[in-house]
């Protein structure tokens, strides 16, 4: 993983203090940017592929990345759909990698063999590969060593449904065998999908059990496990950007499309009265959807949770 400029770390601390003093997450630290809604799969627990949102041209993608680079964001995850469907992905990765944030890249893996992953890997900090029943690629667990040869550290992203919980341990065990990492998340119930969401208390109990057996393997933070078992546990310390540059705020569940990252400043929007009112929508929401990104990002505010998330990398 590349080192970020010292100034970036200092600014991140300052933004975290400002959030603490304000009593709300004005400034987000994690962003996922869906560079395309196109996908070669039709996962039953996902609704992204159902949406007909256009992709930006490369130059406008660069505008979005510049906007993120000039914000409080310290981790950017390029996602989809599946970003490997974009023919200009190599140029996008190279451009984003130069910016002052840690770059994640998430794929379902079905196109890995058709893309120059060793070359792409030079411009990725962490390669996240979604492997589970829903992505119909369990055989990829036999290829983890091959995926590690691409260069960046790999993290296996595993979505758990109420039906696949009993099969989780063998997946975690396999990741442990190759000294890789896995982020385990429940299949949250998205609009337009069937309900596959596992019982949150049973999910928490199983993750805690597996963390004790397979040490330094599961990166799912303790704060996430706490938050999904509260009446309200999500946060605007994380944002999701659509493939057309639009930002649903405060989240994809109750938010509205309030800002276009190809125009204006993200930071100016976050400080606006419009954004402040939107954050209150999240506070008033009684839908504990368990969307991993919104419920896990308290790692930036909680020392306990950040250690739970980072220790698999620090003590591998």
Phi, psi and omega per residue, in radians:
X1 nan 2.342 -3.126
X2 -1.259 2.656 3.065
X3 -1.478 2.415 3.099
X4 -1.548 2.754 3.104
X5 -1.041 2.501 3.135
X6 -0.939 -0.664 -3.135
X7 -1.031 -0.591 3.137
X8 -1.159 -0.759 3.132
X9 -1.110 -0.723 -3.133
X10 -1.133 -0.705 3.106
X11 -1.137 -0.666 3.135
X12 -1.074 -0.750 3.093
X13 -1.082 -0.733 -3.140
X14 -1.107 -0.760 3.126
X15 -1.134 -0.664 3.110
X16 -1.107 -0.702 3.106
X17 -1.159 -0.692 3.106
X18 -1.105 -0.682 3.076
X19 -1.088 -0.766 -3.127
X20 -1.100 -0.765 -3.135
X21 -1.163 -0.616 -3.128
X22 -1.363 -0.318 -3.103
X23 1.281 0.351 3.096
X24 -2.730 2.763 -3.132
X25 -1.528 1.419 3.084
X26 -1.184 -0.783 -3.033
X27 -1.828 2.056 3.092
X28 -1.392 2.727 3.140
X29 -2.063 -0.275 -3.117
X30 -2.201 2.362 3.077
X31 -2.367 2.402 2.933
X32 -1.907 2.322 -3.126
X33 -2.055 1.972 3.131
X34 -1.446 1.609 -3.065
X35 -1.191 -0.172 3.007
X36 -2.765 2.605 2.974
X37 -1.644 -0.151 -3.123
X38 -1.229 2.464 -3.131
X39 -2.635 2.575 3.117
X40 -1.534 0.029 3.102
X41 -2.096 2.931 3.076
X42 -2.342 1.105 -3.071
X43 -1.061 2.377 -3.036
X44 -1.221 -0.398 -3.133
X45 -1.680 0.091 -3.094
X46 -2.002 2.533 3.085
X47 -2.075 0.041 -3.109
X48 -1.083 -0.766 -3.091
X49 -1.166 -0.283 3.135
X50 -1.344 -0.333 -3.025
X51 -1.601 2.409 -3.112
X52 -1.725 1.059 -3.132
X53 -1.643 2.243 -3.082
X54 -1.240 2.713 3.031
X55 -1.548 2.527 3.043
X56 -1.314 2.666 2.954
X57 -1.228 2.812 -3.018
X58 -0.934 -0.791 -3.095
X59 -1.106 -0.599 3.095
X60 -1.319 -0.556 3.007
X61 -1.035 -0.731 3.112
X62 -1.074 -0.639 3.102
X63 -1.098 -0.729 3.105
X64 -1.096 -0.785 -3.140
X65 -1.098 -0.713 3.093
X66 -1.075 -0.728 3.131
X67 -1.080 -0.739 3.104
X68 -1.138 -0.736 -3.117
X69 -1.097 -0.489 -3.134
X70 -1.641 0.305 -3.101
X71 -2.045 -2.920 3.127
X72 -1.407 -0.109 -3.070
X73 -1.096 2.250 3.109
X74 -1.987 -0.256 3.068
X75 -2.326 2.159 3.068
X76 -2.047 2.255 3.076
X77 -1.953 2.087 3.057
X78 -1.504 2.141 -3.014
X79 -2.399 -2.952 3.078
X80 -2.568 -2.582 0.432
X81 0.614 -2.632 2.969
X82 -2.224 2.017 -3.075
X83 -1.086 -0.319 3.140
X84 -1.181 -0.184 3.089
X85 -1.331 -0.279 -3.129
X86 -1.374 2.238 -3.125
X87 -1.276 -0.398 -3.135
X88 -1.710 0.329 -3.042
X89 -1.055 -0.678 -3.125
X90 -1.005 -0.744 3.126
X91 -1.184 -0.651 3.120
X92 -1.142 -0.772 3.122
X93 -1.090 -0.798 -3.127
X94 -1.068 -0.694 3.141
X95 -1.175 -0.823 -3.087
X96 -1.156 -0.600 -3.062
X97 -1.147 -0.397 3.139
X98 -1.343 -0.214 -3.008
X99 -1.519 2.788 -3.051
X100 -1.436 1.105 2.965
X101 -2.648 2.774 3.049
X102 -1.356 2.321 -3.021
X103 -1.865 2.020 2.990
X104 -1.673 2.722 3.077
X105 -2.468 2.181 -3.048
X106 -2.064 2.293 -3.133
X107 -2.513 2.719 3.034
X108 -1.452 -0.112 3.000
X109 1.520 -0.182 -3.039
X110 -1.215 -0.310 3.131
X111 -1.886 0.125 -3.090
X112 -1.006 -0.678 -3.096
X113 -1.240 -0.262 -3.100
X114 -1.790 0.106 -3.103
X115 -2.222 2.660 -3.125
X116 -1.375 1.319 -2.969
X117 -1.173 -0.511 3.079
X118 -1.118 -0.636 3.101
X119 -1.287 -0.797 3.091
X120 -1.029 -0.662 -3.067
X121 -1.071 -0.383 3.115
X122 -1.184 -0.292 -3.070
X123 -2.139 0.544 3.099
X124 -2.341 2.338 3.061
X125 -1.464 -0.821 3.138
X126 -2.343 2.179 3.111
X127 -1.689 1.972 3.113
X128 -1.730 2.159 3.113
X129 -2.043 2.104 3.133
X130 -1.400 2.048 -3.136
X131 -2.296 2.037 3.103
X132 -3.021 -3.135 -3.106
X133 -1.092 -0.706 -3.108
X134 -1.076 -0.587 3.121
X135 -1.567 0.054 3.020
X136 0.910 0.839 -3.092
X137 -2.559 0.621 -3.108
X138 -1.020 -0.434 3.126
X139 -1.121 -0.296 3.128
X140 -1.167 -0.337 3.072
X141 -1.086 -0.398 3.094
X142 -1.403 -0.097 -3.057
X143 -2.013 0.276 -3.042
X144 -1.055 -0.686 3.119
X145 -1.089 -0.680 3.099
X146 -1.100 -0.767 3.139
X147 -1.105 -0.596 3.114
X148 -1.138 -0.447 -3.115
X149 -1.259 -0.181 3.137
X150 -1.187 -0.383 3.100
X151 2.169 -1.123 -3.119
X152 -1.230 2.762 3.054
X153 -1.125 2.381 -3.142
X154 -1.740 2.583 3.029
X155 -2.330 2.172 -3.132
X156 -1.511 2.123 -3.120
X157 -1.676 1.994 -3.054
X158 -2.039 2.096 3.089
X159 -1.631 2.258 -3.096
X160 -1.924 2.273 3.040
X161 -1.832 3.024 3.118
X162 -1.090 -0.424 -3.115
X163 -1.570 -0.404 -3.048
X164 -1.784 0.040 3.125
X165 -0.962 -0.729 -3.130
X166 -1.099 -0.349 -3.103
X167 -1.680 0.088 -3.061
X168 -1.182 -0.700 -3.001
X169 -1.053 -0.691 -3.111
X170 -1.179 -0.487 3.066
X171 -1.215 -0.835 3.139
X172 -1.084 -0.695 3.132
X173 -1.059 -0.737 -3.135
X174 -1.144 -0.729 3.086
X175 -1.096 -0.708 3.123
X176 -1.074 -0.662 -3.098
X177 -1.074 -0.541 -3.114
X178 -1.781 0.197 3.116
X179 0.998 0.716 3.056
X180 -1.831 -3.007 -3.114
X181 -2.174 2.723 3.053
X182 -2.419 2.395 2.976
X183 -1.843 2.093 -3.092
X184 -1.822 2.256 -3.094
X185 -2.406 2.575 3.097
X186 -1.352 2.656 3.092
X187 -1.343 1.695 -3.113
X188 -1.216 2.672 -3.071
X189 -1.488 1.759 -3.127
X190 -1.550 2.746 3.098
X191 -1.036 2.327 3.095
X192 1.509 0.064 3.140
X193 -2.088 2.823 3.010
X194 -1.262 2.820 -3.084
X195 -1.566 1.843 3.099
X196 -1.899 0.107 -3.002
X197 -1.098 2.141 3.131
X198 -1.306 2.807 3.085
X199 -1.048 2.106 -3.032
X200 -1.108 -0.579 3.122
X201 -1.207 -0.717 3.095
X202 -1.167 -0.661 3.102
X203 -1.085 -0.840 3.126
X204 -1.022 -0.804 -3.121
X205 -1.060 -0.725 -3.107
X206 -1.236 -0.699 3.127
X207 -1.134 -0.748 3.104
X208 -1.057 -0.749 3.123
X209 -1.079 -0.805 -3.098
X210 -1.213 -0.571 3.096
X211 -1.096 -0.591 3.135
X212 -1.264 -0.611 -3.105
X213 -1.404 -0.811 -3.069
X214 -1.920 1.392 -3.003
X215 -1.147 2.514 3.071
X216 1.015 0.649 3.124
X217 -2.091 -0.784 -3.088
X218 -1.596 2.156 -3.119
X219 -1.664 -0.102 3.087
X220 -0.936 2.041 -3.011
X221 -1.307 2.671 3.122
X222 -1.050 -0.579 3.137
X223 -1.067 -0.629 3.104
X224 -1.118 -0.766 -3.140
X225 -1.086 -0.664 3.064
X226 -1.136 -0.814 -2.984
X227 -1.159 -0.632 -3.122
X228 -1.282 -0.176 3.088
X229 -1.859 0.278 3.017
X230 -1.847 2.860 3.065
X231 -1.210 -0.434 3.096
X232 -2.650 2.112 -3.071
X233 -2.517 0.259 -3.106
X234 -1.650 2.996 -3.010
X235 -2.660 2.598 3.058
X236 -1.541 0.350 3.035
X237 -1.351 0.117 3.122
X238 -2.439 2.514 3.114
X239 -2.330 2.730 3.073
X240 -2.142 2.243 -3.115
X241 -1.923 2.248 -3.108
X242 -1.352 2.978 -3.046
X243 -1.187 -0.284 3.085
X244 -1.709 0.173 3.136
X245 1.529 -0.011 -3.122
X246 -1.371 2.529 3.131
X247 -1.989 2.024 2.946
X248 -1.416 2.218 -3.052
X249 -2.405 2.356 0.221
X250 -1.473 -0.215 -3.129
X251 -2.777 3.093 -3.137
X252 -1.407 -0.198 -3.094
X253 -1.499 -0.917 -3.097
X254 -1.994 -0.008 -3.027
X255 -1.404 2.944 3.026
X256 -2.125 2.783 3.128
X257 -1.321 1.696 -2.983
X258 -1.827 -0.216 -3.031
X259 -2.668 2.584 3.111
X260 -2.012 2.001 -3.063
X261 -1.295 -0.070 3.011
X262 -1.486 -0.101 -3.099
X263 -2.361 2.382 3.068
X264 1.265 -3.043 -3.053
X265 -1.867 2.222 3.072
X266 -1.016 -0.744 -3.101
X267 -1.118 -0.683 3.095
X268 -1.105 -0.713 3.110
X269 -1.086 -0.785 -3.088
X270 -1.068 -0.504 -3.129
X271 -1.522 -0.074 -3.035
X272 -1.367 2.813 3.069
X273 -1.131 -0.589 3.114
X274 -1.053 -0.758 3.129
X275 -1.196 -0.678 3.131
X276 -1.065 -0.749 3.095
X277 -1.107 -0.671 -3.140
X278 -1.145 -0.666 3.112
X279 -1.086 -0.520 3.089
X280 -1.191 -0.536 3.068
X281 -1.031 -0.711 3.128
X282 -1.164 -0.726 3.126
X283 -1.071 -0.572 -3.097
X284 -1.519 -0.140 -3.078
X285 -1.239 2.322 3.113
X286 -1.880 0.254 -3.138
X287 -1.687 1.766 3.137
X288 -1.460 1.378 -2.988
X289 -1.322 -0.356 3.118
X290 1.318 0.304 3.133
X291 -1.053 2.002 -2.935
X292 -0.898 -0.831 -3.031
X293 -1.056 -0.715 -3.087
X294 -1.392 -0.429 -3.083
X295 -1.692 -0.183 -3.062
X296 -1.810 -0.243 -2.962
X297 -1.434 0.191 2.984
X298 -1.224 -0.037 3.078
X299 -1.031 -0.414 -3.123
X300 -1.402 -0.176 -3.114
X301 -2.074 -0.352 -3.055
X302 -1.925 2.016 3.101
X303 -1.001 -0.654 -3.130
X304 -1.118 -0.776 -3.069
X305 -1.272 -0.645 -3.133
X306 -1.167 -0.611 3.084
X307 -1.208 -0.629 3.104
X308 -1.090 -0.612 -3.108
X309 -1.418 -0.673 -3.025
X310 -1.561 -0.392 -3.043
X311 -1.005 -0.600 3.073
X312 -1.051 -0.472 3.114
X313 -1.522 -0.606 -3.091
X314 -1.309 -0.539 -3.025
X315 -2.110 0.565 -3.106
X316 -1.275 nan nan
